[in-house]
Amino acid sequence: MEFKTKTQEQVVSAVIPQIIQQDGVNLTGNDAQSMKILADHSMRPLTYQEALVWLMQNPEIKEQLKGKFFYLEGVGTDKSGLYTVGGKGELKPGSGEFEETVLVWSGKNPLSLGVCSGDRARVGGRRFDLIGDGSPDGVAPVVVGVKLAQAEPSRAAAPTEEVKRAIRR
């Protein structure tokens, strides 16, 4: 599976998210700090679709992240309410199975994803919160990103015969 970020030079060959650690300790930060940590590690933030698919396919990681949130790529959402996660991370209106249900909070702030646990999850009837109205100053207990592949060097087109003649003059 290959995803391209907004800048075409950065191509991710495989979406393999990582929780960023230093000396075995999870790195934390508000939105700006989280994005800097990702950039310093040649990583980018996940889209909400990538994050949801990753967590759905990795129950052990989902378990580690229960009760935590992390910042995602993007700002705000107009969606609001309960949604079910589709196979590609898309959001379908209405709640579904508990582990596949997301409560989306509309807003214009940086997006974050919370993995609900305990009463918050049980009473709310969902495992995830996709948050568009949270403060960008909230310190996320983890920073999660995807390693960027090395950008391929640009290949200039070979000069035409006309260009070669002009250079020789």
RODO-2510 file (C-alpha; in nm, 4 decimals, decimal comma):
residues 169
     n   res          X          Y          Z
     1     m     0,0000     0,0000     0,0000
     2     e     0,1479     0,3371    -0,0936
     3     f     0,0368     0,6790     0,0248
     4     k     0,1589     1,0171    -0,0916
     5     t     0,1736     1,3134     0,1386
     6     k     0,0661     1,6599     0,0352
     7     t     0,4160     1,7388    -0,0894
     8     q     0,4809     1,5053    -0,3801
     9     e     0,8541     1,4744    -0,2973
    10     q     0,7749     1,2749     0,0144
    11     v     0,6604     0,9265    -0,0742
    12     v     0,5925     0,6609     0,1836
    13     s     0,6695     0,3156     0,0517
    14     a     0,4807     0,1366     0,3278
    15     v     0,2556     0,2674     0,5995
    16     i     0,4168     0,1212     0,9108
    17     p     0,3305     0,3549     1,1957
    18     q     0,5634     0,3793     1,4918
    19     i     0,5249     0,5152     1,8406
    20     i     0,8302     0,7384     1,8729
    21     q     1,0501     0,6632     2,1699
    22     q     1,3829     0,7845     2,3010
    23     d     1,5735     0,5623     2,5414
    24     g     1,2619     0,3444     2,5689
    25     v     1,0386     0,6347     2,6759
    26     n     0,7458     0,7569     2,4640
    27     l     0,8002     1,1080     2,3323
    28     t     0,5158     1,3495     2,4079
    29     g     0,4144     1,6940     2,2889
    30     n     0,1440     1,9375     2,1971
    31     d     0,0525     1,9615     1,8281
    32     a     0,3476     2,1813     1,7250
    33     q     0,5958     1,9809     1,9332
    34     s     0,4569     1,6519     1,7990
    35     m     0,4997     1,7712     1,4387
    36     k     0,8578     1,8829     1,5151
    37     i     0,9399     1,5467     1,6733
    38     l     0,8046     1,3736     1,3624
    39     a     1,0068     1,5982     1,1295
    40     d     1,3219     1,5458     1,3402
    41     h     1,2776     1,1702     1,2927
    42     s     1,2056     1,1975     0,9158
    43     m     0,8463     1,1020     0,9761
    44     r     0,5039     1,2401     0,9014
    45     p     0,1763     1,2241     1,0939
    46     l    -0,0828     0,9635     1,0074
    47     t    -0,4107     1,0495     0,8408
    48     y    -0,7099     0,9416     1,0463
    49     q    -0,7805     0,6656     0,7921
    50     e    -0,4279     0,5245     0,8254
    51     a    -0,4439     0,5422     1,2047
    52     l    -0,7801     0,3662     1,2258
    53     v    -0,6787     0,0853     0,9880
    54     w    -0,3492     0,0396     1,1765
    55     l    -0,5234     0,0171     1,5136
    56     m    -0,7950    -0,2160     1,3814
    57     q    -0,5289    -0,4515     1,2443
    58     n    -0,3062    -0,4397     1,5553
    59     p    -0,5039    -0,5141     1,8715
    60     e    -0,1866    -0,5271     2,0846
    61     i    -0,0957    -0,1708     1,9860
    62     k    -0,4558    -0,0588     2,0353
    63     e    -0,4340    -0,2066     2,3858
    64     q    -0,1098    -0,0111     2,4547
    65     l    -0,2749     0,3114     2,3411
    66     k    -0,5958     0,2798     2,5419
    67     g    -0,6539     0,5971     2,7406
    68     k    -0,4113     0,7946     2,5210
    69     f    -0,4396     1,0233     2,2199
    70     f    -0,2042     1,1446     1,9475
    71     y    -0,2080     1,4144     1,6823
    72     l    -0,2900     1,3352     1,3200
    73     e    -0,2381     1,5021     0,9850
    74     g    -0,4970     1,7666     0,9118
    75     v    -0,7013     2,0336     1,0770
    76     g    -1,0667     2,0187     1,1722
    77     t    -1,3664     1,8298     1,0480
    78     d    -1,7290     1,9123     0,9747
    79     k    -1,8384     1,5622     1,0723
    80     s    -1,9955     1,5032     1,4094
    81     g    -2,1492     1,2017     1,5787
    82     l    -2,1019     0,8257     1,5787
    83     y    -1,9445     0,6500     1,2810
    84     t    -1,8312     0,2994     1,1938
    85     v    -1,4806     0,2433     1,0572
    86     g    -1,4765     0,0843     0,7113
    87     g    -1,2041    -0,1468     0,5813
    88     k    -0,9972     0,1415     0,4404
    89     g    -1,0449     0,3648     0,7443
    90     e    -1,3361     0,5549     0,5933
    91     l    -1,6125     0,6679     0,8262
    92     k    -1,9634     0,5364     0,7659
    93     p    -2,2541     0,7078     0,9465
    94     g    -2,3931     0,5264     1,2499
    95     s    -2,2424     0,3125     1,5196
    96     g    -2,1398    -0,0453     1,4570
    97     e    -1,9496    -0,3010     1,6563
    98     f    -1,7978    -0,1436     1,9696
    99     e    -1,4336    -0,1852     1,8547
   100     e    -1,5150    -0,0250     1,5178
   101     t    -1,7093     0,2767     1,6429
   102     v    -1,5724     0,6320     1,6434
   103     l    -1,7223     0,9415     1,8016
   104     v    -1,6265     1,2373     1,5812
   105     w    -1,6063     1,5816     1,7401
   106     s    -1,6364     1,8588     1,4792
   107     g    -1,4120     2,1616     1,5004
   108     k    -1,1376     2,3614     1,3345
   109     n    -0,8355     2,2604     1,5453
   110     p    -0,5622     2,0054     1,4658
   111     l    -0,7020     1,6539     1,4435
   112     s    -0,6193     1,3983     1,7090
   113     l    -0,7262     1,0422     1,7733
   114     g    -0,8053     0,9061     2,1168
   115     v    -0,8254     0,5373     2,2007
   116     c    -1,0962     0,5214     2,4662
   117     s    -1,0803     0,2891     2,7643
   118     g    -1,2815     0,2073     3,0734
   119     d    -1,6079     0,3909     3,1395
   120     r    -1,5456     0,6458     2,8634
   121     a    -1,5471     0,3673     2,6071
   122     r    -1,8165     0,1516     2,7662
   123     v    -2,0673     0,4293     2,8414
   124     g    -1,9960     0,6070     2,5127
   125     g    -2,0312     0,2847     2,3141
   126     r    -1,7166     0,3406     2,1105
   127     r    -1,3439     0,2654     2,1089
   128     f    -1,2209     0,5825     1,9349
   129     d    -1,2598     0,9602     1,9510
   130     l    -1,1646     1,1577     1,6384
   131     i    -1,1247     1,5074     1,7753
   132     g    -1,1395     1,8270     1,5702
   133     d    -1,2263     2,0603     1,8570
   134     g    -0,9424     1,9847     2,1005
   135     s    -0,6826     2,2386     2,2024
   136     p    -0,3606     2,2279     1,9972
   137     d    -0,1833     2,2951     2,3282
   138     g    -0,2917     1,9654     2,4843
   139     v     0,0114     1,7428     2,5403
   140     a    -0,0396     1,4068     2,3711
   141     p     0,1071     1,1203     2,5757
   142     v     0,2466     0,9621     2,2567
   143     v     0,3717     1,0764     1,9174
   144     v     0,2925     0,8414     1,6301
   145     g     0,4158     0,8720     1,2741
   146     v     0,5239     0,7030     0,9544
   147     k     0,8843     0,6977     0,8352
   148     l     0,9302     0,8804     0,5065
   149     a     1,1076     0,7049     0,2220
   150     q     1,4010     0,8883     0,0714
   151     a     1,2824     1,1190    -0,2026
   152     e     1,4114     1,0063    -0,5379
   153     p     1,6544     1,2456    -0,7025
   154     s     1,4939     1,4523    -0,9741
   155     r     1,5871     1,3389    -1,3200
   156     a     1,6279     1,6187    -1,5688
   157     a     1,5121     1,5380    -1,9172
   158     a     1,7930     1,4626    -2,1600
   159     p     1,8774     1,7691    -2,3694
   160     t     1,7372     1,7667    -2,7206
   161     e     1,9644     1,7958    -3,0259
   162     e     1,8512     2,1574    -3,0665
   163     v     1,9613     2,2390    -2,7102
   164     k     2,2961     2,0604    -2,7623
   165     r     2,3607     2,2680    -3,0771
   166     a     2,2774     2,5924    -2,8943
   167     i     2,5186     2,5022    -2,6128
   168     r     2,8041     2,4325    -2,8581
   169     r     2,7701     2,7781    -3,0215
***
